[in-house]
Amino acid sequence: MHKPFSTLSQRGQVRRMTFMARKALEAYAVPVTSVKPLKQVYNKNFRITTQNSEQYLLRIYRPRRTSVEMVRSELLWLAALSQDTDLNVPKPVLNKEM
């Protein structure tokens, strides 16, 4: 049985979140070669590098603090910024089921 997340050391929390990131990436058609944790502020972000040297950002949201509607809104906003402006913003990537 796993220890509660809040009782883990910082290193243990990063290790557990990295494991979760790798599991989440199984839902995407992206050939991952590297999962690098980035500095955690509120949510946990990872730099994903593929076999083709493409880079992505994977964000794992804090449970019970972010609703599905809030995440969808953020993704729609990023997609609109990417399409309608010259800003360099991350482009949302659909998973295998979408």
N, C-alpha and C positions, 0 to 999 in steps of 0.2 A: 504494500500500500504506500502511496506517495505521501510525503509530508505536505502539510498545507503550504501554499505558495508563500504566504506572509512570514512563515517561520524559516524560509531558506535564506542563506547568505546572498549577497549581491551576485556572486559568481554562480551560485546554485540557481537563482532566478533567471539569469541570462542563459544558462545551460537548458533549463526547462523551456524557456521561451523559444530558444533556437530549435529545440526538438519540435515544438508546436509549429514553428514556421516551416520546417521541412515537411511535416505532415500536411499542412495547409497547401503547400506547393504541389502536392500530388493531384490536386483538383485542376491544375493548369497544364496546358500543353507547352510547357517551357522546359527545355533540357538544362537543368540547373547544374552548375559546377561549383558554385560558391554561395554560401549564406553568411553574410557578415553583419553581426548586430551593430546598430548605430546607437549613439547616445540616447538614453531614454529620458524623456521629459514627462509626457503624460501617457501616450501610447508607446508601444514598442515597435520600432521600425528596423527593417533589415535591408541591406543592399544585396540584391540577387544578381549574380553574374551567370550567364549561360555559356554553353559550349561555343557559341558564335561571338562571344565577348559582348553581347548585348547586356545592358544593365536595367534592372527594375527596382522598384521600391515595394516591399511588402509591409503593410501596417497591420499590427494586431491591436485591436482596441481593448480598452479596459472593460471587463465584464460589468454589467449592471450600471454602467455610467453612460453608455452610448447606445441609442436605439438603432434598429435596422433602418428606420426612416432617416435618421441623422446621417448614417453612412451613405445611404442612397443619395441623399441631397448633396453630400460632399463630392461623390463621384460624378453626379450630373454637373455640378459646378465646375469641376476640373475638366470634364469633357467639353463644356461650353467655352471655357477659357482657352483651351487648346485649339478649338475649331474657330473661334471668333476673334482671337487676338493674336498678336505676335509674341506673347509671353511664352517662355519656356517652362511649361508645367508638366508634371507627370500625366501620362495618358492612361486612363483605366484600362485594364485588360480583363476580358471576360474569361470565366472559368470554362471547363470542358462542357458543362451542362447548359450554358447559355447560348 
